[in-house]
Structure formats: structure tokens, C-alpha cells
């Protein structure tokens, strides 16, 4: 029988039974939800770059919390390299007296690379001295992301939380 340009045919009982059996074995091998404990970190090293291009406390908190969460995932202990690149309005994360200095220092002490896009500083007329002195400056945020991704780093760009109405 033809419907919408596609040919369909009836399956024989033996074929249908084999197909049903295959589906059952696949679902059984997947286990139940209680059996699954997440992916296995079987590589020696994992690299991830977080991208922050939105300013404001909610966006910054969400991104820093995401970084904290990945740093404390026991599967990645001793295997993880993390970088936070800020550009555009994301520079807010590194502005002095923004309330995030201790959190940033803590992340850096845990090995997180804290980088700011130089193009953003130039385009938005931000003085380097307005940022925490322990922040690294890279020529371009997009260049940093491109290089890291080409090196095999995972890219994470947390979306800013929705604004309150």
C-alpha cells in the first residue's frame, strides 16, 4: 500500500517477533533509571572552557556555580582543566568590588584559568585597572574559544537566567 509517497508492507509474524525481541533486549540492557549513575570518565584528562558574555549578578552566579559543580564532580577529580573566558558584558565578572573576588580567587586556587578578552576592554573603554589584578588578558575571546575548541576542549555557554518580571 502507498501512503504519502512511502511504501509500507506488512511484517510476517517471525519478523515482527524478532523485531520485538530485539527491542526488549535493547531496553533491558539500558537498565532502569535507578541503575544508571552517569557517564564513566575513562579518559586521563578533560578540558572545558566556559564562556560568559552576559553581565549582571544572575548570569555571573549561574556560570560560577556551573564551574563549581563540574569541579566537584567526583568522576572528574584530578582529570579536569577549566577556563572561564569573559567577553562583551561578561567582563562584569572580573570588575573590582563586584562581590565575586573571593569566589574567583577560590576558583583560581582550584586551577581555573580566569581570562578576559582584550577586545572587549578596548571596545567598551574599560581600564584594565578596573579589573581584579589576578585576571589574565587574552587578545580575543573568540580567538581563545576557537583555539581551545580546536585543541579538543569542550565549550560550555550557560544561558543567562530569565529576568524577573
C-alpha positions as CSV (number, residue, x, y, z in Angstrom):
1,X,0.0,0.0,0.0
2,X,1.3,3.5,-0.7
3,X,0.8,6.5,1.5
4,X,2.4,9.9,1.1
5,X,5.0,8.5,-1.4
6,X,6.2,5.9,1.0
7,X,5.9,2.2,0.6
8,X,4.7,0.2,3.5
9,X,4.3,-3.6,3.8
10,X,3.1,-6.0,6.4
11,X,5.6,-7.8,8.5
12,X,5.5,-11.5,8.8
13,X,4.9,-13.0,12.3
14,X,8.5,-14.2,12.5
15,X,9.9,-10.8,11.5
16,X,7.7,-9.0,13.9
17,X,8.6,-11.3,16.8
18,X,12.3,-10.9,16.1
19,X,12.0,-7.1,16.0
20,X,10.0,-7.1,19.2
21,X,12.7,-9.4,20.8
22,X,15.4,-7.0,19.7
23,X,13.6,-4.0,21.2
24,X,13.2,-5.9,24.5
25,X,16.8,-6.8,24.8
26,X,17.9,-3.2,24.0
27,X,15.6,-1.8,26.7
28,X,16.8,-4.4,29.2
29,X,20.4,-3.6,28.5
30,X,19.7,0.1,29.2
31,X,18.7,-0.8,32.7
32,X,16.2,1.0,34.9
33,X,16.6,4.6,35.9
34,X,17.9,3.5,39.3
35,X,20.7,1.5,37.7
36,X,22.3,4.4,35.8
37,X,24.8,6.5,37.6
38,X,26.1,8.7,34.8
39,X,28.8,8.5,32.2
40,X,32.1,7.0,33.1
41,X,35.1,9.3,32.9
42,X,37.5,6.9,31.3
43,X,39.9,9.5,29.9
44,X,43.0,10.7,31.6
45,X,42.2,14.4,31.1
46,X,39.1,16.5,30.4
47,X,39.3,20.2,29.3
48,X,36.4,22.6,29.3
49,X,36.1,26.3,28.5
50,X,33.2,28.3,30.0
51,X,32.1,31.4,28.1
52,X,30.5,34.3,29.9
53,X,29.2,37.1,27.6
54,X,26.3,38.4,29.8
55,X,26.7,40.7,32.7
56,X,24.7,41.0,35.9
57,X,24.7,39.0,39.1
58,X,22.3,36.2,38.0
59,X,24.4,35.4,34.9
60,X,27.6,35.5,36.8
61,X,26.3,33.4,39.7
62,X,24.9,30.8,37.3
63,X,28.2,30.5,35.4
64,X,30.4,30.3,38.6
65,X,28.1,27.8,40.1
66,X,28.3,25.6,37.0
67,X,32.1,25.8,37.3
68,X,31.9,24.8,41.0
69,X,29.7,21.9,40.1
70,X,32.0,20.5,37.5
71,X,35.0,20.9,39.8
72,X,33.3,18.9,42.4
73,X,32.1,16.0,40.2
74,X,33.9,13.0,41.7
75,X,34.2,11.4,38.3
76,X,36.5,14.2,37.1
77,X,38.7,14.5,40.2
78,X,42.3,15.0,39.2
79,X,41.4,14.9,35.5
80,X,39.9,18.4,34.8
81,X,41.2,21.6,33.4
82,X,38.8,24.6,33.3
83,X,39.0,28.1,31.8
84,X,36.5,30.9,32.1
85,X,36.6,33.4,29.3
86,X,34.7,36.6,29.6
87,X,33.9,39.0,26.8
88,X,31.2,41.5,25.9
89,X,29.1,42.3,29.0
90,X,30.6,39.2,30.8
91,X,33.5,41.4,31.8
92,X,31.3,42.3,34.9
93,X,32.6,39.0,36.5
94,X,36.1,40.5,36.8
95,X,35.3,44.1,37.8
96,X,36.7,45.1,41.2
97,X,34.3,45.3,44.2
98,X,31.6,43.3,42.4
99,X,31.2,40.8,45.2
100,X,32.8,37.9,43.4
101,X,36.5,38.4,44.3
102,X,36.7,35.6,46.9
103,X,34.8,33.2,44.7
104,X,37.1,33.9,41.8
105,X,40.2,33.6,43.9
106,X,38.9,30.2,45.2
107,X,38.3,29.0,41.6
108,X,41.7,30.1,40.6
109,X,43.2,28.3,43.6
110,X,41.4,25.2,42.3
111,X,43.2,25.6,38.9
112,X,40.6,27.5,36.9
113,X,42.1,29.9,34.3
114,X,40.4,33.3,34.5
115,X,40.7,35.1,31.2
116,X,39.3,38.4,29.9
117,X,39.0,39.5,26.2
118,X,41.2,42.5,25.4
119,X,38.9,43.5,22.5
120,X,36.1,43.9,25.0
121,X,38.2,46.2,27.2
122,X,39.1,48.3,24.2
123,X,35.6,48.4,22.6
124,X,33.8,49.2,25.9
125,X,36.5,51.6,27.1
126,X,37.2,49.6,30.3
127,X,40.5,50.3,32.0
128,X,42.5,47.2,32.9
129,X,43.0,48.6,36.4
130,X,39.2,48.3,36.9
131,X,39.5,44.5,36.9
132,X,41.0,42.3,39.6
133,X,44.8,42.1,39.1
134,X,44.8,38.3,39.1
135,X,42.8,38.1,35.8
136,X,44.7,37.1,32.6
137,X,44.0,39.1,29.5
138,X,43.9,37.4,26.1
139,X,43.9,39.1,22.7
140,X,40.4,38.0,21.8
141,X,37.7,35.9,23.5
142,X,36.6,34.4,20.2
143,X,40.2,33.5,19.4
144,X,40.6,31.9,22.8
145,X,37.4,29.8,22.3
146,X,38.5,28.8,18.8
147,X,41.9,27.7,19.9
148,X,40.6,25.7,22.8
149,X,37.9,24.0,20.8
150,X,40.5,23.1,18.1
151,X,42.6,21.6,21.0
152,X,39.6,19.4,21.9
153,X,38.3,21.5,24.8
154,X,34.5,21.2,25.5
155,X,32.7,24.5,25.2
156,X,30.0,25.5,27.7
157,X,28.0,28.6,27.4
158,X,25.5,28.8,30.3
159,X,22.5,30.9,29.3
160,X,21.7,33.9,31.5
161,X,18.7,33.2,33.8
162,X,15.5,34.8,32.6
163,X,14.9,38.3,34.1
164,X,12.3,38.6,36.8
165,X,9.1,40.2,35.6
